[in-house]
Amino acid sequence: MESYFHDQDFIFREVLTLEQNDIKKMRNSPEEVYKLFNVKLKVNNEEILPKDFKVYDSGFIIYYKIKQEIEMKFDISCNNPQNIKRNYYSAYICEPTYKPQIKFMAPDNSTNVNTVFFFDEYININNAKSEVGEITEIVLPGWVTPRSGVVFAWESKKAD
C-alpha cells in the first residue's frame, strides 16, 4: 500500500475501459491525458496542483500532497470522454463520497437514452435526476457508499 499511495495525502483514480492502442498512446503522453480529463481538486476552495500523475493499463492515478487542517472541504471534478465504439457509459463511485454530482452529455448520434441506477435504497432517484436537452445530471443528497453508480445506455440514430 505504501508504494501505491506514494506517501501522499490524497489520490484520485479513474478506471478506464480502453483499447490497448489507446492505453499505449496515453502512456506516451501523460501530460495530454491530464489536460484531456481536466481533473481539478479544490480543498477549502483553493485549487491544489498534483504532485504526480501516472497512467496504468486500467486508467490513471493522480497523487496530491495537501496541508492538513481540522475541517476540510474537498471538491473534485473530472471530464471523462466516452469510448465511441460503445453505446453505454458507466459512472462508478468507488470511495465513500459526499453529495456526488454526475453530468452526462449524450453523443450527437444517440436516441432513447436510458439511466440505470445502482445506489443505496434510501436515495430517492426521482429527486436526484434532472434532464436539460442532451445533458442528464444526477445530484445525490448525502453520503454514497462504494460500489454505487449509474449506467447511461443509448441507441445510435440510424443514418438517413
PyMOL commands that set and color helices and strands:
alter all, ss='L'
color gray80, all
select helices_A, chain A and resi 2-5+20-28+30-37+125-128
alter helices_A, ss='H'
color red, helices_A
select strands_A, chain A and resi 10-15+40-43+46-48+52-56+59-64+74-77+88-93+97-98+101-105+110-118+129-132+135-139+143-144+148-156
alter strands_A, ss='S'
color yellow, strands_A
deselect
rebuild
show_as cartoon
